[in-house]
């Protein structure tokens, strides 16, 4: 185990049980999200290597993101 993680775990151990549980859940969610992202990246790399990539319309993507952002505001 890395030194930074050991320090973090020792600090978490000093917290209340509910706080420890909450941090544990958040950490597990983060790990799962990173694992899923790594899988998606690996799939994308394999698709690009197999020349399965598609040209990206950057302007359309930016419009879509701006619309999503405007809807959340």
PDB file of N, CA, C and O in Angstrom:
ATOM      1  N   UNK A   1       0.853  -1.172   0.000  1.00  0.00           N
ATOM      2  CA  UNK A   1       0.000   0.000   0.000  1.00  0.00           C
ATOM      3  C   UNK A   1       0.897   1.232   0.000  1.00  0.00           C
ATOM      4  O   UNK A   1       1.931   1.266   0.666  1.00  0.00           O
ATOM      5  N   UNK A   2       0.485   2.229  -0.749  1.00  0.00           N
ATOM      6  CA  UNK A   2       1.269   3.452  -0.833  1.00  0.00           C
ATOM      7  C   UNK A   2       1.228   4.255   0.451  1.00  0.00           C
ATOM      8  O   UNK A   2       0.273   4.170   1.223  1.00  0.00           O
ATOM      9  N   UNK A   3       2.271   5.032   0.670  1.00  0.00           N
ATOM     10  CA  UNK A   3       2.393   5.820   1.896  1.00  0.00           C
ATOM     11  C   UNK A   3       1.237   6.809   2.054  1.00  0.00           C
ATOM     12  O   UNK A   3       0.702   6.968   3.151  1.00  0.00           O
ATOM     13  N   UNK A   4       0.855   7.467   0.971  1.00  0.00           N
ATOM     14  CA  UNK A   4      -0.224   8.447   1.048  1.00  0.00           C
ATOM     15  C   UNK A   4      -1.531   7.784   1.456  1.00  0.00           C
ATOM     16  O   UNK A   4      -2.272   8.322   2.279  1.00  0.00           O
ATOM     17  N   UNK A   5      -1.817   6.621   0.887  1.00  0.00           N
ATOM     18  CA  UNK A   5      -3.037   5.904   1.246  1.00  0.00           C
ATOM     19  C   UNK A   5      -2.985   5.455   2.703  1.00  0.00           C
ATOM     20  O   UNK A   5      -4.001   5.503   3.396  1.00  0.00           O
ATOM     21  N   UNK A   6      -1.830   5.022   3.174  1.00  0.00           N
ATOM     22  CA  UNK A   6      -1.683   4.630   4.576  1.00  0.00           C
ATOM     23  C   UNK A   6      -1.976   5.804   5.502  1.00  0.00           C
ATOM     24  O   UNK A   6      -2.643   5.639   6.523  1.00  0.00           O
ATOM     25  N   UNK A   7      -1.485   6.983   5.153  1.00  0.00           N
ATOM     26  CA  UNK A   7      -1.737   8.184   5.962  1.00  0.00           C
ATOM     27  C   UNK A   7      -3.221   8.498   5.972  1.00  0.00           C
ATOM     28  O   UNK A   7      -3.794   8.785   7.023  1.00  0.00           O
ATOM     29  N   UNK A   8      -3.844   8.443   4.802  1.00  0.00           N
ATOM     30  CA  UNK A   8      -5.270   8.735   4.706  1.00  0.00           C
ATOM     31  C   UNK A   8      -6.085   7.759   5.544  1.00  0.00           C
ATOM     32  O   UNK A   8      -7.007   8.165   6.252  1.00  0.00           O
ATOM     33  N   UNK A   9      -5.753   6.485   5.467  1.00  0.00           N
ATOM     34  CA  UNK A   9      -6.492   5.472   6.224  1.00  0.00           C
ATOM     35  C   UNK A   9      -6.318   5.688   7.724  1.00  0.00           C
ATOM     36  O   UNK A   9      -7.266   5.514   8.490  1.00  0.00           O
ATOM     37  N   UNK A  10      -5.123   6.063   8.142  1.00  0.00           N
ATOM     38  CA  UNK A  10      -4.919   6.301   9.576  1.00  0.00           C
ATOM     39  C   UNK A  10      -5.737   7.503  10.047  1.00  0.00           C
ATOM     40  O   UNK A  10      -6.215   7.519  11.181  1.00  0.00           O
ATOM     41  N   UNK A  11      -5.899   8.499   9.193  1.00  0.00           N
ATOM     42  CA  UNK A  11      -6.709   9.660   9.565  1.00  0.00           C
ATOM     43  C   UNK A  11      -8.192   9.310   9.574  1.00  0.00           C
ATOM     44  O   UNK A  11      -8.942   9.783  10.428  1.00  0.00           O
ATOM     45  N   UNK A  12      -8.608   8.487   8.629  1.00  0.00           N
ATOM     46  CA  UNK A  12     -10.002   8.053   8.584  1.00  0.00           C
ATOM     47  C   UNK A  12     -10.339   7.241   9.825  1.00  0.00           C
ATOM     48  O   UNK A  12     -11.450   7.343  10.345  1.00  0.00           O
ATOM     49  N   UNK A  13      -9.399   6.436  10.307  1.00  0.00           N
ATOM     50  CA  UNK A  13      -9.624   5.597  11.482  1.00  0.00           C
ATOM     51  C   UNK A  13      -9.961   6.432  12.720  1.00  0.00           C
ATOM     52  O   UNK A  13     -10.599   5.935  13.647  1.00  0.00           O
ATOM     53  N   UNK A  14      -9.539   7.691  12.737  1.00  0.00           N
ATOM     54  CA  UNK A  14      -9.802   8.555  13.881  1.00  0.00           C
ATOM     55  C   UNK A  14     -11.198   9.185  13.822  1.00  0.00           C
ATOM     56  O   UNK A  14     -11.621   9.831  14.780  1.00  0.00           O
ATOM     57  N   UNK A  15     -11.911   9.003  12.713  1.00  0.00           N
ATOM     58  CA  UNK A  15     -13.241   9.589  12.557  1.00  0.00           C
ATOM     59  C   UNK A  15     -14.305   8.672  13.146  1.00  0.00           C
ATOM     60  O   UNK A  15     -14.048   7.513  13.470  1.00  0.00           O
ATOM     61  N   UNK A  16     -15.495   9.220  13.273  1.00  0.00           N
ATOM     62  CA  UNK A  16     -16.621   8.414  13.760  1.00  0.00           C
ATOM     63  C   UNK A  16     -16.955   7.316  12.759  1.00  0.00           C
ATOM     64  O   UNK A  16     -16.601   7.403  11.583  1.00  0.00           O
ATOM     65  N   UNK A  17     -17.637   6.287  13.236  1.00  0.00           N
ATOM     66  CA  UNK A  17     -18.031   5.166  12.377  1.00  0.00           C
ATOM     67  C   UNK A  17     -18.876   5.632  11.185  1.00  0.00           C
ATOM     68  O   UNK A  17     -18.612   5.198  10.063  1.00  0.00           O
ATOM     69  N   UNK A  18     -19.883   6.499  11.380  1.00  0.00           N
ATOM     70  CA  UNK A  18     -20.665   6.958  10.224  1.00  0.00           C
ATOM     71  C   UNK A  18     -19.811   7.717   9.198  1.00  0.00           C
ATOM     72  O   UNK A  18     -20.012   7.575   7.992  1.00  0.00           O
ATOM     73  N   UNK A  19     -18.870   8.513   9.679  1.00  0.00           N
ATOM     74  CA  UNK A  19     -17.997   9.250   8.764  1.00  0.00           C
ATOM     75  C   UNK A  19     -17.099   8.281   8.000  1.00  0.00           C
ATOM     76  O   UNK A  19     -16.849   8.466   6.809  1.00  0.00           O
ATOM     77  N   UNK A  20     -16.617   7.253   8.687  1.00  0.00           N
ATOM     78  CA  UNK A  20     -15.791   6.239   8.027  1.00  0.00           C
ATOM     79  C   UNK A  20     -16.590   5.523   6.941  1.00  0.00           C
ATOM     80  O   UNK A  20     -16.088   5.301   5.839  1.00  0.00           O
ATOM     81  N   UNK A  21     -17.823   5.164   7.253  1.00  0.00           N
ATOM     82  CA  UNK A  21     -18.679   4.475   6.281  1.00  0.00           C
ATOM     83  C   UNK A  21     -18.931   5.363   5.064  1.00  0.00           C
ATOM     84  O   UNK A  21     -18.866   4.897   3.926  1.00  0.00           O
ATOM     85  N   UNK A  22     -19.215   6.627   5.302  1.00  0.00           N
ATOM     86  CA  UNK A  22     -19.474   7.551   4.194  1.00  0.00           C
ATOM     87  C   UNK A  22     -18.233   7.688   3.316  1.00  0.00           C
ATOM     88  O   UNK A  22     -18.331   7.624   2.090  1.00  0.00           O
ATOM     89  N   UNK A  23     -17.084   7.874   3.926  1.00  0.00           N
ATOM     90  CA  UNK A  23     -15.848   7.979   3.149  1.00  0.00           C
ATOM     91  C   UNK A  23     -15.560   6.685   2.395  1.00  0.00           C
ATOM     92  O   UNK A  23     -15.100   6.717   1.253  1.00  0.00           O
ATOM     93  N   UNK A  24     -15.827   5.566   3.024  1.00  0.00           N
ATOM     94  CA  UNK A  24     -15.627   4.276   2.359  1.00  0.00           C
ATOM     95  C   UNK A  24     -16.507   4.149   1.128  1.00  0.00           C
ATOM     96  O   UNK A  24     -16.046   3.720   0.070  1.00  0.00           O
ATOM     97  N   UNK A  25     -17.787   4.525   1.266  1.00  0.00           N
ATOM     98  CA  UNK A  25     -18.706   4.476   0.112  1.00  0.00           C
ATOM     99  C   UNK A  25     -18.231   5.399  -1.007  1.00  0.00           C
ATOM    100  O   UNK A  25     -18.235   5.020  -2.178  1.00  0.00           O
ATOM    101  N   UNK A  26     -17.822   6.618  -0.635  1.00  0.00           N
ATOM    102  CA  UNK A  26     -17.355   7.582  -1.638  1.00  0.00           C
ATOM    103  C   UNK A  26     -16.103   7.076  -2.347  1.00  0.00           C
ATOM    104  O   UNK A  26     -15.967   7.230  -3.561  1.00  0.00           O
ATOM    105  N   UNK A  27     -15.195   6.475  -1.593  1.00  0.00           N
ATOM    106  CA  UNK A  27     -13.970   5.946  -2.181  1.00  0.00           C
ATOM    107  C   UNK A  27     -14.280   4.799  -3.145  1.00  0.00           C
ATOM    108  O   UNK A  27     -13.717   4.734  -4.238  1.00  0.00           O
ATOM    109  N   UNK A  28     -15.168   3.905  -2.743  1.00  0.00           N
ATOM    110  CA  UNK A  28     -15.543   2.798  -3.612  1.00  0.00           C
ATOM    111  C   UNK A  28     -16.218   3.294  -4.899  1.00  0.00           C
ATOM    112  O   UNK A  28     -15.968   2.765  -5.982  1.00  0.00           O
ATOM    113  N   UNK A  29     -17.074   4.313  -4.767  1.00  0.00           N
ATOM    114  CA  UNK A  29     -17.713   4.894  -5.956  1.00  0.00           C
ATOM    115  C   UNK A  29     -16.669   5.498  -6.881  1.00  0.00           C
ATOM    116  O   UNK A  29     -16.742   5.338  -8.100  1.00  0.00           O
ATOM    117  N   UNK A  30     -15.705   6.187  -6.304  1.00  0.00           N
ATOM    118  CA  UNK A  30     -14.643   6.819  -7.105  1.00  0.00           C
ATOM    119  C   UNK A  30     -13.801   5.762  -7.813  1.00  0.00           C
ATOM    120  O   UNK A  30     -13.468   5.908  -8.989  1.00  0.00           O
ATOM    121  N   UNK A  31     -13.461   4.704  -7.094  1.00  0.00           N
ATOM    122  CA  UNK A  31     -12.673   3.622  -7.691  1.00  0.00           C
ATOM    123  C   UNK A  31     -13.441   2.989  -8.848  1.00  0.00           C
ATOM    124  O   UNK A  31     -12.867   2.721  -9.904  1.00  0.00           O
ATOM    125  N   UNK A  32     -14.727   2.752  -8.653  1.00  0.00           N
ATOM    126  CA  UNK A  32     -15.548   2.148  -9.708  1.00  0.00           C
ATOM    127  C   UNK A  32     -15.643   3.080 -10.917  1.00  0.00           C
ATOM    128  O   UNK A  32     -15.570   2.624 -12.058  1.00  0.00           O
ATOM    129  N   UNK A  33     -15.804   4.378 -10.671  1.00  0.00           N
ATOM    130  CA  UNK A  33     -15.875   5.338 -11.768  1.00  0.00           C
ATOM    131  C   UNK A  33     -14.562   5.357 -12.557  1.00  0.00           C
ATOM    132  O   UNK A  33     -14.576   5.401 -13.788  1.00  0.00           O
ATOM    133  N   UNK A  34     -13.445   5.324 -11.858  1.00  0.00           N
ATOM    134  CA  UNK A  34     -12.145   5.302 -12.533  1.00  0.00           C
ATOM    135  C   UNK A  34     -11.945   4.014 -13.324  1.00  0.00           C
ATOM    136  O   UNK A  34     -11.397   4.030 -14.427  1.00  0.00           O
ATOM    137  N   UNK A  35     -12.392   2.904 -12.754  1.00  0.00           N
ATOM    138  CA  UNK A  35     -12.301   1.614 -13.447  1.00  0.00           C
ATOM    139  C   UNK A  35     -13.129   1.649 -14.735  1.00  0.00           C
ATOM    140  O   UNK A  35     -12.672   1.197 -15.785  1.00  0.00           O
ATOM    141  N   UNK A  36     -14.342   2.186 -14.646  1.00  0.00           N
ATOM    142  CA  UNK A  36     -15.201   2.286 -15.831  1.00  0.00           C
ATOM    143  C   UNK A  36     -14.594   3.218 -16.877  1.00  0.00           C
ATOM    144  O   UNK A  36     -14.646   2.929 -18.072  1.00  0.00           O
ATOM    145  N   UNK A  37     -14.025   4.322 -16.434  1.00  0.00           N
ATOM    146  CA  UNK A  37     -13.382   5.255 -17.366  1.00  0.00           C
ATOM    147  C   UNK A  37     -12.205   4.585 -18.066  1.00  0.00           C
ATOM    148  O   UNK A  37     -12.023   4.744 -19.273  1.00  0.00           O
ATOM    149  N   UNK A  38     -11.409   3.839 -17.310  1.00  0.00           N
ATOM    150  CA  UNK A  38     -10.264   3.133 -17.903  1.00  0.00           C
ATOM    151  C   UNK A  38     -10.739   2.136 -18.962  1.00  0.00           C
ATOM    152  O   UNK A  38     -10.117   1.996 -20.015  1.00  0.00           O
ATOM    153  N   UNK A  39     -11.835   1.451 -18.677  1.00  0.00           N
ATOM    154  CA  UNK A  39     -12.399   0.509 -19.644  1.00  0.00           C
ATOM    155  C   UNK A  39     -12.845   1.241 -20.904  1.00  0.00           C
ATOM    156  O   UNK A  39     -12.568   0.788 -22.014  1.00  0.00           O
ATOM    157  N   UNK A  40     -13.539   2.380 -20.737  1.00  0.00           N
ATOM    158  CA  UNK A  40     -13.992   3.151 -21.887  1.00  0.00           C
ATOM    159  C   UNK A  40     -12.809   3.667 -22.710  1.00  0.00           C
ATOM    160  O   UNK A  40     -12.859   3.665 -23.940  1.00  0.00           O
ATOM    161  N   UNK A  41     -11.767   4.100 -22.045  1.00  0.00           N
ATOM    162  CA  UNK A  41     -10.570   4.578 -22.746  1.00  0.00           C
ATOM    163  C   UNK A  41      -9.927   3.433 -23.529  1.00  0.00           C
ATOM    164  O   UNK A  41      -9.534   3.608 -24.683  1.00  0.00           O
ATOM    165  N   UNK A  42      -9.821   2.265 -22.900  1.00  0.00           N
ATOM    166  CA  UNK A  42      -9.233   1.111 -23.584  1.00  0.00           C
ATOM    167  C   UNK A  42     -10.037   0.730 -24.822  1.00  0.00           C
ATOM    168  O   UNK A  42      -9.463   0.408 -25.863  1.00  0.00           O
ATOM    169  N   UNK A  43     -11.359   0.764 -24.714  1.00  0.00           N
ATOM    170  CA  UNK A  43     -12.214   0.466 -25.870  1.00  0.00           C
ATOM    171  C   UNK A  43     -11.970   1.503 -26.965  1.00  0.00           C
ATOM    172  O   UNK A  43     -11.824   1.147 -28.134  1.00  0.00           O
ATOM    173  N   UNK A  44     -11.925   2.767 -26.595  1.00  0.00           N
ATOM    174  CA  UNK A  44     -11.687   3.825 -27.569  1.00  0.00           C
ATOM    175  C   UNK A  44     -10.346   3.681 -28.271  1.00  0.00           C
ATOM    176  O   UNK A  44     -10.246   3.887 -29.481  1.00  0.00           O
ATOM    177  N   UNK A  45      -9.329   3.332 -27.520  1.00  0.00           N
ATOM    178  CA  UNK A  45      -7.999   3.144 -28.117  1.00  0.00           C
ATOM    179  C   UNK A  45      -8.027   1.994 -29.109  1.00  0.00           C
ATOM    180  O   UNK A  45      -7.482   2.098 -30.209  1.00  0.00           O
ATOM    181  N   UNK A  46      -8.674   0.880 -28.710  1.00  0.00           N
ATOM    182  CA  UNK A  46      -8.755  -0.259 -29.635  1.00  0.00           C
ATOM    183  C   UNK A  46      -9.533   0.109 -30.907  1.00  0.00           C
ATOM    184  O   UNK A  46      -9.163  -0.305 -32.006  1.00  0.00           O
ATOM    185  N   UNK A  47     -10.609   0.888 -30.749  1.00  0.00           N
ATOM    186  CA  UNK A  47     -11.386   1.301 -31.912  1.00  0.00           C
ATOM    187  C   UNK A  47     -10.556   2.205 -32.824  1.00  0.00           C
ATOM    188  O   UNK A  47     -10.605   2.068 -34.046  1.00  0.00           O
ATOM    189  N   UNK A  48      -9.802   3.119 -32.238  1.00  0.00           N
ATOM    190  CA  UNK A  48      -8.956   4.002 -33.051  1.00  0.00           C
ATOM    191  C   UNK A  48      -7.869   3.203 -33.757  1.00  0.00           C
ATOM    192  O   UNK A  48      -7.578   3.445 -34.929  1.00  0.00           O
ATOM    193  N   UNK A  49      -7.273   2.256 -33.052  1.00  0.00           N
ATOM    194  CA  UNK A  49      -6.238   1.426 -33.665  1.00  0.00           C
ATOM    195  C   UNK A  49      -6.794   0.582 -34.809  1.00  0.00           C
ATOM    196  O   UNK A  49      -6.068   0.241 -35.743  1.00  0.00           O
ATOM    197  N   UNK A  50      -8.088   0.243 -34.735  1.00  0.00           N
ATOM    198  CA  UNK A  50      -8.729  -0.547 -35.791  1.00  0.00           C
ATOM    199  C   UNK A  50      -9.357   0.352 -36.852  1.00  0.00           C
ATOM    200  O   UNK A  50     -10.124  -0.114 -37.695  1.00  0.00           O
ATOM    201  N   UNK A  51      -9.028   1.643 -36.807  1.00  0.00           N
ATOM    202  CA  UNK A  51      -9.567   2.644 -37.751  1.00  0.00           C
ATOM    203  C   UNK A  51     -11.088   2.704 -37.707  1.00  0.00           C
ATOM    204  O   UNK A  51     -11.733   2.891 -38.739  1.00  0.00           O
ATOM    205  N   UNK A  52     -11.661   2.548 -36.527  1.00  0.00           N
ATOM    206  CA  UNK A  52     -13.105   2.623 -36.369  1.00  0.00           C
ATOM    207  C   UNK A  52     -13.558   3.976 -35.833  1.00  0.00           C
ATOM    208  O   UNK A  52     -14.745   4.184 -35.580  1.00  0.00           O
ATOM    209  N   UNK A  53     -12.619   4.884 -35.663  1.00  0.00           N
ATOM    210  CA  UNK A  53     -12.956   6.201 -35.142  1.00  0.00           C
ATOM    211  C   UNK A  53     -13.746   7.008 -36.151  1.00  0.00           C
ATOM    212  O   UNK A  53     -13.651   6.790 -37.358  1.00  0.00           O
ATOM    213  N   UNK A  54     -14.532   7.951 -35.634  1.00  0.00           N
ATOM    214  CA  UNK A  54     -15.309   8.847 -36.476  1.00  0.00           C
ATOM    215  C   UNK A  54     -14.824  10.272 -36.269  1.00  0.00           C
ATOM    216  O   UNK A  54     -14.353  10.631 -35.190  1.00  0.00           O
ATOM    217  N   UNK A  55     -14.944  11.073 -37.308  1.00  0.00           N
ATOM    218  CA  UNK A  55     -14.544  12.474 -37.210  1.00  0.00           C
ATOM    219  C   UNK A  55     -15.458  13.179 -36.214  1.00  0.00           C
ATOM    220  O   UNK A  55     -16.668  12.956 -36.200  1.00  0.00           O
ATOM    221  N   UNK A  56     -14.873  14.015 -35.399  1.00  0.00           N
ATOM    222  CA  UNK A  56     -15.607  14.732 -34.368  1.00  0.00           C
ATOM    223  C   UNK A  56     -15.983  16.110 -34.870  1.00  0.00           C
ATOM    224  O   UNK A  56     -15.129  16.865 -35.335  1.00  0.00           O
ATOM    225  N   UNK A  57     -17.260  16.435 -34.776  1.00  0.00           N
ATOM    226  CA  UNK A  57     -17.751  17.772 -35.115  1.00  0.00           C
ATOM    227  C   UNK A  57     -17.660  18.600 -33.833  1.00  0.00           C
ATOM    228  O   UNK A  57     -18.572  18.582 -33.007  1.00  0.00           O
ATOM    229  N   UNK A  58     -16.561  19.318 -33.680  1.00  0.00           N
ATOM    230  CA  UNK A  58     -16.291  20.048 -32.447  1.00  0.00           C
ATOM    231  C   UNK A  58     -17.351  21.110 -32.200  1.00  0.00           C
ATOM    232  O   UNK A  58     -17.794  21.284 -31.065  1.00  0.00           O
ATOM    233  N   UNK A  59     -17.763  21.818 -33.235  1.00  0.00           N
ATOM    234  CA  UNK A  59     -18.767  22.873 -33.056  1.00  0.00           C
ATOM    235  C   UNK A  59     -20.090  22.288 -32.567  1.00  0.00           C
ATOM    236  O   UNK A  59     -20.739  22.871 -31.699  1.00  0.00           O
ATOM    237  N   UNK A  60     -20.494  21.151 -33.113  1.00  0.00           N
ATOM    238  CA  UNK A  60     -21.735  20.516 -32.663  1.00  0.00           C
ATOM    239  C   UNK A  60     -21.604  20.055 -31.212  1.00  0.00           C
ATOM    240  O   UNK A  60     -22.543  20.192 -30.428  1.00  0.00           O
ATOM    241  N   UNK A  61     -20.458  19.520 -30.861  1.00  0.00           N
ATOM    242  CA  UNK A  61     -20.222  19.087 -29.490  1.00  0.00           C
ATOM    243  C   UNK A  61     -20.296  20.266 -28.532  1.00  0.00           C
ATOM    244  O   UNK A  61     -20.916  20.165 -27.473  1.00  0.00           O
ATOM    245  N   UNK A  62     -19.674  21.376 -28.889  1.00  0.00           N
ATOM    246  CA  UNK A  62     -19.701  22.561 -28.034  1.00  0.00           C
ATOM    247  C   UNK A  62     -21.121  23.104 -27.894  1.00  0.00           C
ATOM    248  O   UNK A  62     -21.521  23.530 -26.810  1.00  0.00           O
ATOM    249  N   UNK A  63     -21.887  23.089 -28.996  1.00  0.00           N
ATOM    250  CA  UNK A  63     -23.290  23.535 -28.923  1.00  0.00           C
ATOM    251  C   UNK A  63     -24.076  22.651 -27.956  1.00  0.00           C
ATOM    252  O   UNK A  63     -24.838  23.145 -27.125  1.00  0.00           O
ATOM    253  N   UNK A  64     -23.880  21.349 -28.075  1.00  0.00           N
ATOM    254  CA  UNK A  64     -24.578  20.404 -27.208  1.00  0.00           C
ATOM    255  C   UNK A  64     -24.213  20.631 -25.748  1.00  0.00           C
ATOM    256  O   UNK A  64     -25.088  20.650 -24.881  1.00  0.00           O
ATOM    257  N   UNK A  65     -22.927  20.804 -25.474  1.00  0.00           N
ATOM    258  CA  UNK A  65     -22.486  21.027 -24.093  1.00  0.00           C
ATOM    259  C   UNK A  65     -23.018  22.350 -23.554  1.00  0.00           C
ATOM    260  O   UNK A  65     -23.410  22.434 -22.390  1.00  0.00           O
ATOM    261  N   UNK A  66     -23.035  23.382 -24.394  1.00  0.00           N
ATOM    262  CA  UNK A  66     -23.574  24.678 -23.969  1.00  0.00           C
ATOM    263  C   UNK A  66     -25.062  24.573 -23.668  1.00  0.00           C
ATOM    264  O   UNK A  66     -25.540  25.171 -22.704  1.00  0.00           O
ATOM    265  N   UNK A  67     -25.800  23.820 -24.481  1.00  0.00           N
ATOM    266  CA  UNK A  67     -27.225  23.621 -24.238  1.00  0.00           C
ATOM    267  C   UNK A  67     -27.464  22.875 -22.937  1.00  0.00           C
ATOM    268  O   UNK A  67     -28.356  23.226 -22.164  1.00  0.00           O
ATOM    269  N   UNK A  68     -26.663  21.844 -22.697  1.00  0.00           N
ATOM    270  CA  UNK A  68     -26.785  21.107 -21.434  1.00  0.00           C
ATOM    271  C   UNK A  68     -26.496  22.008 -20.247  1.00  0.00           C
ATOM    272  O   UNK A  68     -27.207  21.985 -19.243  1.00  0.00           O
ATOM    273  N   UNK A  69     -25.445  22.801 -20.377  1.00  0.00           N
ATOM    274  CA  UNK A  69     -25.053  23.697 -19.285  1.00  0.00           C
ATOM    275  C   UNK A  69     -26.135  24.746 -19.048  1.00  0.00           C
ATOM    276  O   UNK A  69     -26.445  25.066 -17.901  1.00  0.00           O
ATOM    277  N   UNK A  70     -26.704  25.275 -20.106  1.00  0.00           N
ATOM    278  CA  UNK A  70     -27.755  26.304 -19.979  1.00  0.00           C
ATOM    279  C   UNK A  70     -28.991  25.703 -19.310  1.00  0.00           C
ATOM    280  O   UNK A  70     -29.686  26.388 -18.558  1.00  0.00           O
ATOM    281  N   UNK A  71     -29.265  24.435 -19.579  1.00  0.00           N
ATOM    282  CA  UNK A  71     -30.415  23.778 -18.978  1.00  0.00           C
ATOM    283  C   UNK A  71     -30.263  23.540 -17.486  1.00  0.00           C
ATOM    284  O   UNK A  71     -31.258  23.418 -16.772  1.00  0.00           O
ATOM    285  N   UNK A  72     -29.019  23.473 -17.007  1.00  0.00           N
ATOM    286  CA  UNK A  72     -28.750  23.236 -15.590  1.00  0.00           C
ATOM    287  C   UNK A  72     -28.687  24.529 -14.789  1.00  0.00           C
ATOM    288  O   UNK A  72     -28.748  24.504 -13.560  1.00  0.00           O
ATOM    289  N   UNK A  73     -28.567  25.635 -15.468  1.00  0.00           N
ATOM    290  CA  UNK A  73     -28.397  26.921 -14.773  1.00  0.00           C
ATOM    291  C   UNK A  73     -29.705  27.455 -14.256  1.00  0.00           C
ATOM    292  O   UNK A  73     -29.737  28.526 -13.648  1.00  0.00           O
TER     293      UNK A  73
END
